[in-house]
Amino acid sequence: MVYRSNLDIPAARPLHGRERHRVLKRAKTSGVTVAEIAQRAGIRYRVRGGPQARVLLWSEPGHGRTVDDEGNVVYAVARNALPQRDPERAARILEVLAYGCFDYAARESVCGRGIFVYPLTAEHGRAWLAEIGRRGGQARSVAKVTASRINGTKRGGPALER
């Protein structure tokens, strides 16, 4: 199971007032833990111990984050951009938690597993790198090589005498 990575995940905003009260009330009855979401996605939950964050889906725009009275974190994930099928839906929720809510447990569970792949297109070649101002395959820029020769710190050989 490999999914195309979503590069436009907005950061979760802190919840206050009525929104916070509604989220905390719903989290006690319908919230699930990050471990349960990882299990639904078929991903091994890699964090043990400590209090687990609660997650619930809401229909408000954007994602939210708050802390309940006991000090446990509660996340509210916007359901409008999620897929309908459960394994992919749970994986997308983990992606939002990892990169939008900055949840450590979700990030550790998905990081380095090859689940979310950066969408590479034909434009991501040397021409694109040169266009955005990065080196496209050249080991060192001419300016750096010249500066190294002037300073006497040329790589791979003895320092030039002044």
Backbone as CSV, one residue per row, in Angstrom:
resi,resn,N_x,N_y,N_z,CA_x,CA_y,CA_z,C_x,C_y,C_z
1,MET,0.837,-1.172,0.000,0.000,0.000,0.000,0.882,1.236,0.000
2,VAL,0.861,1.919,-1.122,1.633,3.143,-1.306,0.678,4.218,-1.788
3,TYR,0.736,5.379,-1.141,-0.146,6.491,-1.487,0.698,7.675,-1.931
4,ARG,0.120,8.477,-2.794,0.778,9.698,-3.216,0.700,10.712,-2.076
5,SER,1.821,11.310,-1.743,1.890,12.225,-0.610,1.121,13.513,-0.885
6,ASN,0.411,13.988,0.122,-0.304,15.257,0.024,0.634,16.360,0.509
7,LEU,0.987,17.269,-0.386,1.938,18.313,-0.037,1.280,19.580,0.489
8,ASP,-0.050,19.586,0.550,-0.778,20.791,0.972,-1.567,20.552,2.251
9,ILE,-0.953,19.967,3.242,-1.639,19.729,4.511,-1.462,20.971,5.380
10,PRO,-2.570,21.629,5.734,-2.431,22.821,6.578,-2.132,22.432,8.029
11,ALA,-1.448,23.291,8.723,-1.141,23.043,10.136,-2.417,23.155,10.966
12,ALA,-2.508,22.328,11.989,-3.677,22.357,12.875,-3.659,23.627,13.705
13,ARG,-4.825,24.197,13.886,-4.918,25.424,14.679,-5.362,25.084,16.100
14,PRO,-4.961,25.865,17.070,-5.420,25.617,18.442,-6.910,25.944,18.567
15,LEU,-7.610,25.135,19.305,-9.048,25.332,19.482,-9.320,26.031,20.802
16,HIS,-10.263,26.971,20.777,-10.620,27.741,21.968,-12.139,27.844,22.072
17,GLY,-12.612,28.178,23.232,-14.023,28.508,23.437,-14.979,27.388,23.108
18,ARG,-16.019,27.720,22.338,-17.069,26.751,22.015,-16.548,25.589,21.182
19,GLU,-15.646,25.897,20.250,-15.077,24.814,19.440,-14.370,23.796,20.324
20,ARG,-13.577,24.274,21.253,-12.854,23.381,22.158,-13.831,22.558,22.983
21,HIS,-14.859,23.187,23.501,-15.842,22.481,24.322,-16.543,21.383,23.523
22,ARG,-16.951,21.703,22.277,-17.604,20.705,21.420,-16.679,19.539,21.099
23,VAL,-15.417,19.838,20.786,-14.465,18.787,20.449,-14.202,17.884,21.654
24,LEU,-14.019,18.472,22.826,-13.768,17.663,24.021,-14.967,16.796,24.375
25,LYS,-16.164,17.318,24.200,-17.374,16.558,24.497,-17.498,15.366,23.546
26,ARG,-17.241,15.602,22.257,-17.333,14.510,21.280,-16.186,13.520,21.424
27,ALA,-15.009,13.975,21.841,-13.849,13.086,21.954,-14.058,12.027,23.028
28,LYS,-14.817,12.356,24.070,-15.063,11.379,25.133,-15.940,10.234,24.655
29,THR,-16.843,10.511,23.704,-17.770,9.473,23.260,-17.371,8.829,21.937
30,SER,-16.879,9.624,20.983,-16.634,9.066,19.654,-15.181,9.143,19.200
31,GLY,-14.295,9.617,20.022,-12.893,9.727,19.625,-12.187,8.386,19.668
32,VAL,-11.221,8.206,18.779,-10.407,6.991,18.756,-8.952,7.384,18.979
33,THR,-8.133,6.419,19.342,-6.722,6.698,19.581,-5.941,6.578,18.279
34,VAL,-4.730,7.093,18.292,-3.862,7.017,17.124,-3.501,5.562,16.842
35,ALA,-3.351,4.744,17.889,-3.045,3.323,17.703,-4.176,2.607,16.962
36,GLU,-5.422,2.934,17.265,-6.555,2.314,16.569,-6.593,2.727,15.103
37,ILE,-6.249,3.981,14.801,-6.213,4.445,13.418,-5.094,3.737,12.659
38,ALA,-3.940,3.573,13.291,-2.835,2.858,12.649,-3.221,1.406,12.367
39,GLN,-3.938,0.790,13.288,-4.378,-0.586,13.083,-5.349,-0.671,11.906
40,ARG,-6.269,0.281,11.788,-7.205,0.298,10.658,-6.489,0.481,9.332
41,ALA,-5.386,1.235,9.347,-4.626,1.478,8.118,-3.692,0.325,7.786
42,GLY,-3.513,-0.603,8.710,-2.597,-1.711,8.487,-1.151,-1.317,8.694
43,ILE,-0.920,-0.308,9.520,0.415,0.202,9.799,0.750,-0.104,11.253
44,ARG,1.990,-0.570,11.466,2.402,-0.894,12.832,2.594,0.397,13.632
45,TYR,1.950,0.451,14.792,2.082,1.600,15.686,3.401,1.444,16.429
46,ARG,4.303,2.390,16.288,5.669,2.229,16.766,5.970,2.860,18.120
47,VAL,5.002,3.430,18.796,5.250,4.133,20.049,4.552,3.397,21.184
48,ARG,5.251,3.200,22.264,4.679,2.518,23.424,4.733,3.425,24.644
49,GLY,3.749,3.280,25.524,3.739,4.013,26.778,3.204,5.423,26.637
50,GLY,2.888,6.002,27.768,2.395,7.369,27.790,0.940,7.475,27.368
51,PRO,0.342,8.622,27.613,-1.056,8.811,27.211,-1.172,8.936,25.696
52,GLN,-2.197,8.323,25.142,-2.409,8.381,23.703,-3.374,9.506,23.367
53,ALA,-3.078,10.171,22.275,-3.942,11.257,21.821,-5.248,10.688,21.273
54,ARG,-6.330,11.456,21.429,-7.626,11.070,20.873,-7.840,11.844,19.584
55,VAL,-8.497,11.193,18.633,-8.730,11.787,17.319,-10.204,11.668,16.993
56,LEU,-10.761,12.742,16.466,-12.131,12.680,15.978,-12.236,13.459,14.685
57,LEU,-13.219,13.122,13.881,-13.461,13.804,12.616,-14.532,14.847,12.818
58,TRP,-14.356,15.994,12.197,-15.370,17.036,12.291,-15.567,17.667,10.923
59,SER,-16.655,18.395,10.780,-16.994,18.970,9.478,-16.602,20.441,9.360
60,GLU,-15.899,20.955,10.325,-15.414,22.338,10.266,-14.236,22.426,9.294
61,PRO,-13.948,23.597,8.748,-12.799,23.713,7.851,-11.482,23.651,8.622
62,GLY,-10.529,22.937,8.102,-9.212,22.829,8.723,-9.166,21.837,9.861
63,HIS,-7.976,21.644,10.377,-7.743,20.702,11.466,-7.513,21.485,12.750
64,GLY,-7.846,20.867,13.881,-7.690,21.542,15.162,-6.996,20.668,16.180
65,ARG,-6.531,21.318,17.233,-5.806,20.623,18.292,-6.115,21.313,19.614
66,THR,-6.315,20.502,20.648,-6.526,21.056,21.973,-6.055,20.045,23.015
67,VAL,-6.075,20.466,24.255,-5.682,19.609,25.372,-6.843,19.566,26.343
68,ASP,-7.199,18.349,26.802,-8.314,18.246,27.741,-7.847,18.566,29.163
69,ASP,-8.759,18.473,30.123,-8.451,18.861,31.503,-7.433,17.941,32.170
70,GLU,-7.316,16.700,31.675,-6.343,15.755,32.241,-4.966,15.893,31.601
71,GLY,-4.845,16.744,30.575,-3.563,16.953,29.915,-3.357,16.102,28.675
72,ASN,-4.378,15.382,28.223,-4.268,14.559,27.022,-4.586,15.401,25.786
73,VAL,-3.885,15.124,24.721,-4.073,15.869,23.476,-5.261,15.299,22.711
74,VAL,-6.057,16.195,22.125,-7.206,15.808,21.304,-7.075,16.519,19.963
75,TYR,-7.146,15.731,18.878,-7.061,16.281,17.529,-8.419,16.202,16.859
76,ALA,-8.762,17.234,16.094,-9.974,17.243,15.278,-9.525,17.364,13.823
77,VAL,-9.810,16.321,13.035,-9.376,16.265,11.645,-10.575,16.560,10.751
78,ALA,-10.395,17.445,9.779,-11.474,17.793,8.848,-11.766,16.603,7.943
79,ARG,-13.039,16.216,7.881,-13.403,15.027,7.120,-13.689,15.315,5.660
80,ASN,-13.766,16.566,5.265,-14.189,16.899,3.902,-13.190,16.482,2.830
81,ALA,-11.903,16.375,3.118,-10.911,16.019,2.105,-10.431,14.575,2.225
82,LEU,-11.067,13.783,3.076,-10.627,12.403,3.280,-11.332,11.458,2.319
83,PRO,-10.654,10.391,1.891,-11.316,9.389,1.059,-12.344,8.594,1.862
84,GLN,-13.215,7.885,1.169,-14.285,7.151,1.846,-13.869,5.755,2.304
85,ARG,-12.971,5.102,1.603,-12.579,3.728,1.939,-11.674,3.719,3.162
86,ASP,-11.881,2.729,4.038,-11.243,2.755,5.343,-9.722,2.600,5.352
87,PRO,-9.080,1.664,4.667,-7.618,1.624,4.821,-6.942,2.916,4.349
88,GLU,-7.391,3.445,3.213,-6.792,4.685,2.726,-7.213,5.866,3.592
89,ARG,-8.436,5.863,4.066,-8.922,6.939,4.940,-8.103,7.005,6.223
90,ALA,-7.854,5.854,6.833,-7.059,5.816,8.062,-5.619,6.239,7.794
91,ALA,-5.069,5.852,6.653,-3.706,6.264,6.314,-3.637,7.772,6.114
92,ARG,-4.646,8.346,5.483,-4.679,9.802,5.291,-4.829,10.541,6.616
93,ILE,-5.598,9.977,7.535,-5.718,10.589,8.864,-4.359,10.572,9.555
94,LEU,-3.631,9.462,9.443,-2.287,9.404,10.027,-1.359,10.430,9.384
95,GLU,-1.491,10.620,8.075,-0.671,11.623,7.388,-0.979,13.025,7.906
96,VAL,-2.261,13.329,8.100,-2.650,14.634,8.639,-2.122,14.799,10.061
97,LEU,-2.227,13.748,10.866,-1.720,13.831,12.237,-0.202,14.023,12.256
98,ALA,0.497,13.330,11.364,1.952,13.399,11.355,2.468,14.747,10.872
99,TYR,1.895,15.257,9.773,2.472,16.436,9.135,1.640,17.704,9.292
100,GLY,0.395,17.582,9.743,-0.429,18.763,9.974,-0.560,19.084,11.450
101,CYS,-0.670,18.032,12.262,-0.796,18.209,13.713,0.526,17.985,14.429
102,PHE,1.533,17.510,13.708,2.875,17.271,14.249,2.845,16.297,15.422
103,ASP,2.051,15.237,15.276,1.951,14.217,16.315,3.142,13.264,16.191
104,TYR,3.870,13.102,17.279,5.080,12.281,17.279,4.770,10.822,16.958
105,ALA,3.751,10.267,17.580,3.436,8.849,17.388,3.031,8.560,15.945
106,ALA,2.226,9.418,15.352,1.814,9.220,13.957,3.003,9.371,13.020
107,ARG,3.857,10.346,13.283,5.024,10.559,12.425,5.989,9.386,12.508
108,GLU,6.210,8.856,13.695,7.082,7.698,13.842,6.502,6.463,13.161
109,SER,5.183,6.369,13.126,4.549,5.203,12.511,4.621,5.243,10.986
110,VAL,4.587,6.421,10.374,4.592,6.503,8.912,5.949,6.882,8.333
111,CYS,6.836,7.431,9.120,8.112,7.934,8.615,9.018,6.780,8.168
112,GLY,9.564,6.909,6.970,10.528,5.939,6.468,9.938,4.597,6.094
113,ARG,8.648,4.489,5.998,8.009,3.214,5.682,7.670,3.094,4.203
114,GLY,7.806,4.176,3.425,7.477,4.136,2.017,5.987,4.138,1.743
115,ILE,5.201,4.602,2.711,3.745,4.610,2.555,3.315,5.799,1.713
116,PHE,3.893,6.952,1.981,3.567,8.159,1.242,4.757,8.526,0.370
117,VAL,4.537,8.551,-0.932,5.606,8.788,-1.888,5.460,10.200,-2.442
118,TYR,6.569,10.927,-2.470,6.584,12.269,-3.031,6.269,12.177,-4.515
119,PRO,5.304,12.947,-5.016,4.906,12.837,-6.423,5.923,13.475,-7.367
120,LEU,6.813,12.670,-7.928,7.805,13.172,-8.870,7.219,13.189,-10.271
121,THR,7.436,14.277,-10.960,6.985,14.401,-12.338,8.194,14.654,-13.230
122,ALA,7.947,14.791,-14.510,9.048,15.004,-15.454,9.768,16.322,-15.205
123,GLU,9.097,17.280,-14.603,9.725,18.582,-14.363,10.766,18.546,-13.255
124,HIS,10.857,17.454,-12.512,11.797,17.374,-11.403,13.168,16.854,-11.853
125,GLY,13.663,17.342,-12.971,14.964,16.957,-13.471,15.970,18.064,-13.267
126,ARG,17.070,17.974,-13.993,18.137,18.971,-13.852,17.694,20.361,-14.273
127,ALA,16.869,20.439,-15.317,16.407,21.757,-15.778,15.577,22.438,-14.695
128,TRP,14.745,21.664,-14.006,13.920,22.223,-12.939,14.786,22.664,-11.776
129,LEU,15.792,21.871,-11.420,16.691,22.252,-10.335,17.446,23.531,-10.678
130,ALA,17.897,23.658,-11.918,18.605,24.873,-12.330,17.676,26.082,-12.296
131,GLU,16.410,25.855,-12.643,15.440,26.952,-12.666,15.169,27.493,-11.264
132,ILE,15.125,26.610,-10.270,14.853,27.079,-8.912,16.125,27.468,-8.177
133,GLY,17.266,27.383,-8.867,18.508,27.870,-8.271,19.298,26.845,-7.518
134,ARG,19.068,25.574,-7.771,19.862,24.535,-7.120,20.760,23.876,-8.149
135,ARG,21.826,23.275,-7.658,22.732,22.595,-8.570,22.044,21.365,-9.129
136,GLY,22.148,21.186,-10.413,21.534,20.046,-11.058,22.555,19.010,-11.452
137,GLY,23.238,18.393,-10.518,24.161,17.327,-10.832,25.618,17.722,-10.727
138,GLN,25.938,18.986,-10.771,27.322,19.412,-10.668,27.765,19.272,-9.224
139,ALA,28.928,18.690,-9.007,29.380,18.399,-7.650,29.574,19.674,-6.831
140,ARG,30.282,20.651,-7.384,30.492,21.918,-6.691,30.394,23.035,-7.711
141,SER,29.911,24.167,-7.276,29.792,25.290,-8.202,31.179,25.852,-8.520
142,VAL,31.275,26.548,-9.623,32.539,27.138,-10.060,33.025,28.149,-9.032
143,ALA,32.105,28.905,-8.445,32.495,29.907,-7.444,33.121,29.245,-6.218
144,LYS,32.580,28.118,-5.797,33.150,27.439,-4.629,34.517,26.844,-4.942
145,VAL,34.666,26.292,-6.130,35.966,25.726,-6.508,37.013,26.826,-6.577
146,THR,36.665,27.979,-7.161,37.589,29.108,-7.257,37.962,29.618,-5.871
147,ALA,36.968,29.739,-4.992,37.246,30.208,-3.628,38.149,29.233,-2.893
148,SER,37.964,27.951,-3.103,38.811,26.955,-2.452,40.252,27.052,-2.941
149,ARG,40.414,27.292,-4.253,41.766,27.413,-4.788,42.461,28.654,-4.249
150,ILE,41.721,29.754,-4.133,42.304,30.997,-3.617,42.687,30.832,-2.154
151,ASN,41.831,30.172,-1.370,42.099,29.989,0.064,43.105,28.889,0.339
152,GLY,43.440,28.114,-0.677,44.412,27.042,-0.479,43.802,25.807,0.157
153,THR,42.514,25.636,0.022,41.861,24.470,0.626,41.215,23.608,-0.448
154,LYS,41.931,23.387,-1.544,41.384,22.607,-2.648,41.163,21.170,-2.175
155,ARG,39.988,20.617,-2.495,39.686,19.243,-2.097,40.505,18.253,-2.926
156,GLY,40.956,17.225,-2.253,41.608,16.138,-2.942,43.070,16.393,-3.285
157,GLY,43.657,17.451,-2.842,45.054,17.717,-3.176,45.690,18.611,-2.124
158,PRO,46.986,18.824,-2.235,47.651,19.680,-1.247,47.249,21.139,-1.427
159,ALA,47.326,21.870,-0.362,46.974,23.290,-0.407,47.962,24.042,-1.280
160,LEU,47.459,24.978,-2.053,48.317,25.771,-2.927,49.124,26.754,-2.095
161,GLU,50.324,26.961,-2.522,51.174,27.907,-1.793,50.857,29.326,-2.245
162,ARG,50.992,30.258,-1.336,50.669,31.655,-1.643,51.880,32.406,-2.076
